[in-house]
Amino acid sequence: MEKDFKFINQKDIYQYKFYMIPKELFVNERYVSLSPAAILLYGILLDRLTLSIKNNWVDKKRKYLFNIYKKRNRKHTAYFR
């Protein structure tokens, strides 16, 4: 069975994409009531926000915005301060 398992090396790690989830959501008592799905959703939204910051997608009030694609040809825009 060991022959079937491929270990990841330093060169391979760059082919994967990861979501960043703040450790604070797991260790702070304030967030203990959050479900795992809510924590994962936060990580996904944080990823979209960093893309918006990178591309300077802001509105006139300096709120960052990003697009969420729900279904084919439907686009929703969310705002962050």
LINNOR-V930350 format. One record per residue. N is the residue number from 1. PHI is phi as a letter, one per 40 degrees, with the letter a starting at -180 (none if undefined). OMEGA is omega as a letter, one per 20 degrees, with the letter a starting at -180 (* if undefined). NEAR is the number of other C-alpha atoms within 8 Angstrom. Layout:
n=N phi=PHI omega=OMEGA near=NEAR
n=N phi=PHI omega=OMEGA near=NEAR
//
This chain:
n=1 phi=none omega=r near=4
n=2 phi=c omega=a near=4
n=3 phi=c omega=a near=5
n=4 phi=c omega=a near=5
n=5 phi=c omega=r near=6
n=6 phi=b omega=r near=5
n=7 phi=c omega=r near=4
n=8 phi=c omega=r near=6
n=9 phi=b omega=a near=6
n=10 phi=c omega=a near=6
n=11 phi=c omega=a near=5
n=12 phi=c omega=a near=8
n=13 phi=c omega=a near=8
n=14 phi=c omega=r near=7
n=15 phi=c omega=a near=5
n=16 phi=b omega=r near=6
n=17 phi=b omega=a near=5
n=18 phi=b omega=r near=4
n=19 phi=c omega=r near=7
n=20 phi=c omega=r near=8
n=21 phi=b omega=a near=9
n=22 phi=d omega=r near=7
n=23 phi=d omega=r near=6
n=24 phi=d omega=a near=6
n=25 phi=c omega=a near=10
n=26 phi=c omega=a near=8
n=27 phi=b omega=a near=8
n=28 phi=c omega=a near=8
n=29 phi=d omega=a near=5
n=30 phi=d omega=a near=5
n=31 phi=b omega=a near=9
n=32 phi=c omega=a near=9
n=33 phi=c omega=r near=5
n=34 phi=c omega=r near=7
n=35 phi=c omega=r near=6
n=36 phi=d omega=r near=6
n=37 phi=c omega=r near=6
n=38 phi=c omega=r near=8
n=39 phi=c omega=r near=11
n=40 phi=c omega=r near=9
n=41 phi=d omega=r near=8
n=42 phi=d omega=r near=9
n=43 phi=c omega=r near=12
n=44 phi=c omega=r near=10
n=45 phi=c omega=r near=8
n=46 phi=c omega=r near=9
n=47 phi=c omega=r near=10
n=48 phi=c omega=r near=9
n=49 phi=c omega=r near=12
n=50 phi=c omega=r near=8
n=51 phi=c omega=r near=8
n=52 phi=c omega=r near=13
n=53 phi=c omega=a near=10
n=54 phi=c omega=a near=7
n=55 phi=c omega=r near=6
n=56 phi=f omega=r near=7
n=57 phi=c omega=a near=10
n=58 phi=b omega=r near=11
n=59 phi=c omega=a near=8
n=60 phi=c omega=a near=5
n=61 phi=c omega=a near=5
n=62 phi=g omega=r near=7
n=63 phi=c omega=r near=10
n=64 phi=c omega=r near=14
n=65 phi=b omega=r near=13
n=66 phi=a omega=a near=11
n=67 phi=b omega=r near=8
n=68 phi=b omega=r near=8
n=69 phi=c omega=a near=9
n=70 phi=c omega=r near=7
n=71 phi=b omega=a near=6
n=72 phi=d omega=r near=5
n=73 phi=g omega=r near=5
n=74 phi=b omega=a near=7
n=75 phi=b omega=r near=9
n=76 phi=b omega=r near=8
n=77 phi=b omega=r near=8
n=78 phi=b omega=a near=8
n=79 phi=b omega=r near=8
n=80 phi=b omega=r near=7
n=81 phi=c omega=* near=5
//
